[in-house]
Amino acid sequence: MNSIIAIISVLISSIALVGVAFSLFLQARQLRASQLQAARALQAQIILMEVSKPDLASSLQPNFNQDDYPKAIFLNLFMKYIEMSYSLGAISRESVRIEAIQRFKIEFARTWWGTVRHIYREEAATKREKEFFDLVDLEFQAAMPSSKSGSGLAD
């Protein structure tokens, strides 16, 4: 009888331990999502300041083109949104591919990615962010006209 009670006690303790471990996993995931959200909110504030004060943006950025700047900001925000959604598991690999294919049909988007892709590559810290970069960059390479052979503007 004592051995049955001991087995049940061990079983209950094991289930409780698994529950605690799972709870910690969920908390860590939620913390990561909150950190990403805070970083993106700060990025959005910085971008809004740059848009509202183009003279400030032009004084701090080389090759600033005031006409193309809103398009570049939109593309960056959109790609960061897709990156974050993919990192959090909210969208699939196929969704990332479809979005990249759609964006890179436009020459401005290909030029923009060719200029910023090294930044996205260097900022990719997690496995999902690196996968995101690889997916998008693969579609960029596929979208490049054959005469340029996909090296981009700044590698």
N, C-alpha and C positions, 0 to 999 in steps of 0.2 A: 504494500500500500504506500509506504514511504517513497519507493522508487517511482511510482506513478505521479505522486505529488511533485517530486523533484523534476521529473520530465516535463510536467505541465508548467511548473515554475520557470524552467529554462526556456520553454517554448514561448511563454508570455514575455519574458525578459528579452528574448531575441526579436520578437515582433515589435516590442517597444523601441529597441535599439534601431531597427530598420526604419521605424517611423520617424525617429529623431534624425537619422541620417538623411532621409528623404526631405524632411522639413528644412534642414540646413542647405541641401541642394537647391530647393525652391527659393529660399531666401537669398542665396548667392546669385541665382539667375535674376531675381527681381532687383537686387542691388545693381547688377550690371546694366539692366534695362534702364534703371533710374539714372545711372551715371551717363549713359548714352544720351538720354533725353535731356539732361542738364547741359551737356556739352553742345548738343544741337541747338538748344534754345539760346545759348550764349553766341554760337555761330550766327544764328538768325539775327540777333541784336546787332552784331558787328556788321553784318551785311546791310541791314536797314540803315545803319549809320553811314556806311559807304555810299549807299544809293542817295540818301538825303543830302550828303555833302560830297559831291563828286570831286571838288577841288582838293579835299583831304585825301581821297582815294588816289587821285592822280599824283599827288606829291609824294606818296609812299610806294607807288608801284611803277616799275619800269614798263615801257611799251603800253601805257594806259591808252585805251581807245574808248572815249566817252560814248560813242554810238554803239559799240559792241558790248560794252560792259553789262547792261541789263540782261542780254542774252546769255553771257557767260555766267552771271550770277544765277540765273534761272537753271541753267544746265547743272551747275555745281550743286545747288539745293536739291534738284530732282535726283541727281545721281547719289547724293548723300542719303536721301530718303530711301531710295531703292537699296543702297548698301545696308542701312540700318535695318530695314525690313527683312532683308535676306539674313543678316547676322542674327536677328531675333527669331528666325524661322517662320516669319509671317508670310513670306512669299517663297516660291520654289526657284530652283535653278533655271527651269524653263521660262519662268516669268522674267528673270533677269536677262536671259538671252533675248527674249522678245522685245523687251524695253530697249536693250542695246541696239538691236537690229533696227528698230524704229528710229532711234536717235541718229544713228550713223548713216541713215539715208540722206541726211542733210550735211552739206559740205562744212558749214560752220561748226557743227557738232564734232565732225572728224578733226577739224583743225584745233578746236578747243581741247579734245581728248589728247591729241598728239602733243599739245603743250603741257597739259597737267598730269598726264598718265604717270610720270615718274614720281609725282607727289603722292598719288593714290597708292602706288606700289610701295613707297617707303613708309607710308602711314599705316599700311595693313599690318596689324599686330596679331590678330587672332586668325585661327584657321579659316573661319567663315569669311573674314575680310579679305584674306589672300585668295580664297576661292572666288569671291566676288570680282576682285581685280582680274583674275585669270579669265573668267567668263566674259567680262566686258572687253578686255583687251583682245581676246580671241575674235570677238565680233568686230572690233575695230580693225584688226588685221584683215579680216575677210571683206570688210567694206571699202578698204583702200583701193583706189584704182591701181591696176597692175603696173603702170609705169612708175609708181612710187614704191612699190613692193613693201608697203606697210611699215616703214621704219618710223614714221611719225615725225613731228617737228623737233621735239626735244626728247631724246631718249635717256 
